[in-house]
Amino acid sequence: MPVSQDASGAGLIALLASGGSLLLALNAGRKRRLLDDTPVSKALGVFVGEVEVEGVCVRRDPFISYLAEKPCVLYSWSVDEHWRRARQETYTDDKGRTRTRTVIDTGSDTVASGGETGGFYIQDDTGYVWVNPEGADLDTLTMFDQHVDRDDPLYYDKGPDDAVEGSTGERSFTESGLVIGTPLFVRGRASERPDIVAAQIKHEDKADMFIITPRKAADISEGKANRLRPLACRRLRLCRWLRRCPYGRGPSRNRADRAAYWPRPLPICGQRRLGSGWSSTVSPACAIASGRRHR
């Protein structure tokens, strides 16, 4: 008896999802190894290629942030005005009659926003390295976060005079950025500056990654490891589901019939032979989920 199309479709979806989870896990693992294997360089010793540097961010002409009014190398801000609006909704009750009711919606609209960004230096005890943050995976810090009503001077001093429809008279003011002197970790590809004989770090298509963050390198590596574990666990669950999928069961136990209709299920962490290249790649990811390395 042939296997149902529904079962085969579900198996295909699970197989594709399993493969996608595996690729994401392998990519996270590869980036973690790159972070762990690349030593942190001093500014004076930065070379052309993939580098990691740590230091504080500085800029000769710092920006002054709009809300916190602090000197920054970059920042962004927004003002959100909260609203409450009523609308009429038509529905059918349990007796099949058409009714109308009033529904109250709540939300907020961004009524003002802005920011400034530009290149800056990473400074350590040996010197400076120029960093262009455009295109980076950038982490910033919250510098300002206040929720006020119309009685607060901030409401109109830093926000527009107009009101949105259904305004509750409340606004949220938020701002994030990097204040001068913030310790940063930068991972990217260094190249020679076009204007002077010095190194710079900026976005390049051939770069493995471009990260600017106030976190430590060890914290980033651990974060990627934590991301890898659930992906590996997800793949394990999908593989086990595939092993129980109906395409391997039913009245027909003929191996040729099953093979002609659908491939055999993926092995779970080397429990079946898949080839040296694949099994050596899969096993480390699965070992993270199971707490041990399979042989």
C-alpha positions in Angstrom: 0.0 0.0 0.0 1.5 3.4 -0.9 2.2 5.9 1.8 -0.3 8.8 2.0 0.6 12.1 0.4 -0.2 13.9 3.7 2.4 11.9 5.5 5.0 12.4 2.9 4.4 16.1 2.8 4.7 16.4 6.6 7.9 14.4 6.4 9.3 16.7 3.7 8.4 19.8 5.8 10.0 18.3 8.9 13.1 17.3 6.9 13.5 20.8 5.5 13.0 22.4 8.9 15.6 20.0 10.3 18.1 20.9 7.6 17.5 24.6 8.2 18.0 24.3 12.0 21.2 22.4 11.3 22.6 25.1 9.0 21.8 27.8 11.5 23.4 25.8 14.3 26.5 25.2 12.2 26.8 28.8 11.3 26.5 29.9 14.9 29.1 27.3 15.9 31.4 28.5 13.1 31.2 32.1 14.3 31.8 31.1 17.8 35.0 29.3 16.8 36.1 32.3 14.9 35.6 34.5 17.9 37.4 32.1 20.2 40.3 31.5 17.8 41.0 35.1 17.0 43.2 36.9 19.6 42.4 40.4 20.7 44.9 42.8 19.1 46.3 46.0 20.5 45.5 49.1 18.4 49.2 49.5 17.5 49.3 45.9 16.2 46.2 45.8 14.1 47.0 44.1 10.7 45.1 43.8 7.5 42.5 41.0 7.8 40.1 39.7 10.4 40.8 41.4 13.8 39.4 41.9 17.2 40.1 45.0 19.3 39.0 46.3 22.7 39.1 49.8 24.0 37.0 52.9 24.6 35.2 54.8 21.9 36.3 58.4 21.3 35.7 61.1 18.8 37.3 64.5 18.2 34.0 66.3 17.6 31.4 64.2 19.6 27.7 64.4 18.9 25.5 65.7 21.7 22.5 63.5 22.1 19.1 65.1 21.9 17.4 63.8 25.0 20.2 62.9 27.5 22.4 65.7 26.1 25.5 63.5 26.5 28.6 63.5 24.2 28.4 60.4 22.0 30.0 58.8 19.0 26.4 57.8 17.8 22.9 57.9 19.1 19.2 57.6 18.1 16.1 58.8 19.9 12.3 58.6 19.5 9.1 60.0 21.0 6.0 57.8 21.1 2.6 59.2 21.9 0.1 56.8 23.4 -3.6 56.8 22.2 -6.9 55.2 23.0 -9.5 54.9 20.2 -13.0 53.5 20.0 -14.4 51.8 17.0 -17.6 49.9 16.1 -17.4 46.2 15.3 -20.1 44.0 13.8 -20.3 40.3 15.0 -22.6 37.4 15.1 -23.8 36.2 18.5 -24.4 32.6 19.6 -28.0 32.7 18.3 -26.9 33.8 14.8 -28.0 37.4 15.2 -25.9 40.3 13.9 -24.8 42.6 16.7 -22.7 45.8 16.9 -20.4 46.5 19.8 -17.8 49.2 20.7 -14.2 48.1 20.8 -11.4 50.1 22.5 -8.0 49.9 20.9 -4.8 51.2 22.5 -1.4 51.8 21.1 1.2 54.4 20.3 2.6 56.3 17.3 6.1 57.6 16.9 5.6 61.4 16.6 9.3 62.4 16.4 12.7 60.6 16.0 16.2 61.3 15.0 19.9 60.6 15.7 23.4 61.0 14.5 26.1 58.6 13.6 29.6 58.7 12.2 33.1 57.2 12.4 35.0 57.1 15.7 38.2 55.8 17.2 38.8 52.8 19.4 41.5 53.8 21.9 43.6 51.5 24.1 46.9 51.9 25.9 48.9 51.7 22.6 47.0 54.0 20.2 43.8 54.4 18.1 42.0 52.5 15.4 39.4 54.2 13.1 36.0 52.4 13.0 33.2 53.1 10.5 30.1 51.7 12.1 28.0 51.6 8.9 26.8 48.1 8.2 27.9 46.7 11.6 25.9 44.4 13.9 25.7 47.2 16.4 24.7 47.0 20.1 24.0 50.3 21.9 23.2 51.3 25.5 20.0 52.9 26.8 20.8 56.5 27.7 17.3 57.9 28.3 13.9 56.3 29.0 11.1 58.3 30.5 7.3 58.1 30.3 5.6 61.5 31.0 2.2 63.2 30.7 1.3 66.7 29.6 2.2 68.3 33.0 5.8 67.4 32.6 7.9 70.1 30.8 9.6 67.4 28.8 6.3 66.6 27.0 6.5 69.7 24.8 10.2 70.7 25.2 11.4 67.6 23.4 8.2 66.7 21.6 5.9 68.2 18.9 3.0 70.5 19.8 0.5 68.5 17.8 -1.4 65.6 19.2 -2.4 62.3 17.6 -6.0 61.1 17.3 -7.3 59.8 20.6 -4.2 60.9 22.6 -4.1 59.9 26.2 -1.7 62.8 27.0 1.2 60.5 27.6 4.5 60.2 25.8 7.5 57.9 26.0 10.9 59.4 25.4 13.7 56.9 24.6 17.3 57.3 23.5 20.1 54.8 23.0 23.7 55.2 21.8 27.4 55.0 22.8 28.7 57.7 25.1 32.2 58.9 24.7 34.5 56.6 26.8 32.3 53.5 26.6 34.4 50.3 26.6 33.7 48.4 23.3 34.6 45.2 21.6 35.0 45.3 17.8 35.3 42.4 15.5 35.7 43.0 11.8 38.0 43.2 8.8 40.9 45.8 9.0 42.2 47.5 5.9 44.5 50.5 5.2 42.9 53.9 5.3 42.9 55.8 2.0 43.9 59.1 3.5 46.8 58.2 5.8 49.0 55.2 6.6 46.9 53.7 9.4 44.4 50.9 9.9 40.6 51.1 9.8 37.8 48.7 10.5 34.7 48.9 8.3 32.1 46.8 6.6 33.4 44.6 3.8 31.5 41.9 1.9 34.2 39.4 2.4 34.4 39.9 6.2 33.3 36.9 8.4 31.4 39.3 10.7 31.4 42.9 11.8 30.4 43.4 15.4 30.5 46.6 17.6 29.3 46.0 21.1 29.8 47.1 24.7 29.8 43.4 25.7 32.9 41.3 26.3 34.2 38.9 23.7 33.6 36.0 26.1 29.9 37.0 26.5 29.4 37.1 22.8 30.9 33.6 22.4 28.7 32.3 25.2 25.7 33.9 23.6 26.3 32.1 20.3 26.7 28.8 22.2 23.4 29.3 23.9 21.8 29.9 20.5 23.4 26.7 19.2 21.9 24.5 21.9 18.2 25.0 21.1 18.8 24.6 17.4 20.6 21.3 18.0 17.7 20.1 20.3 15.2 21.1 17.7 17.0 19.0 15.1 17.1 16.1 17.4 13.3 16.3 17.9 12.7 16.5 14.2 14.9 13.6 13.4 13.2 11.5 16.0 9.8 12.5 14.6 11.0 11.4 11.2 11.9 8.0 12.5 8.3 7.6 13.7 6.8 9.0 10.6 4.3 6.7 8.7 6.4 6.5 5.6 8.5 3.9 7.3 5.5 1.9 8.5 2.3 0.5 7.2 1.3 -2.8 5.6 4.1 -2.6 3.0 7.4 -3.6 4.6 9.2 -4.0 1.3 12.4 -2.0 1.4 12.4 -1.3 -2.3 8.9 0.1 -2.2 9.8 2.4 0.7 13.1 3.5 -0.9 11.4 4.3 -4.2 8.9 6.5 -2.5 10.9 8.2 0.2 14.5 8.2 1.5 15.3 6.6 4.8 15.2 9.0 7.9 18.2 11.0 8.8 20.4 9.5 11.5 20.5 11.1 14.9 24.0 12.2 15.8 25.8 9.4 14.1 23.6 6.5 15.2 23.6 5.4 11.5 26.4 5.9 9.0 26.0 9.0 6.9 29.5 9.6 5.6 32.5 10.9 7.4 32.0 14.5 6.3 28.4 14.8 7.4 28.6 12.9 10.7 31.7 14.8 11.9 29.8 18.0 11.3 26.5 16.9 12.9 27.9 15.2 16.0 29.3 18.3 17.8 26.0 20.2 17.5 24.0 17.3 18.8 26.5 16.6 21.6 25.8 20.1 23.0 22.1 19.2 23.3 22.6 15.8 24.8 25.5 16.8 27.1 27.9 14.2 25.7 29.8 13.6 22.4 28.6 10.6 20.4 30.9 8.1 18.9 
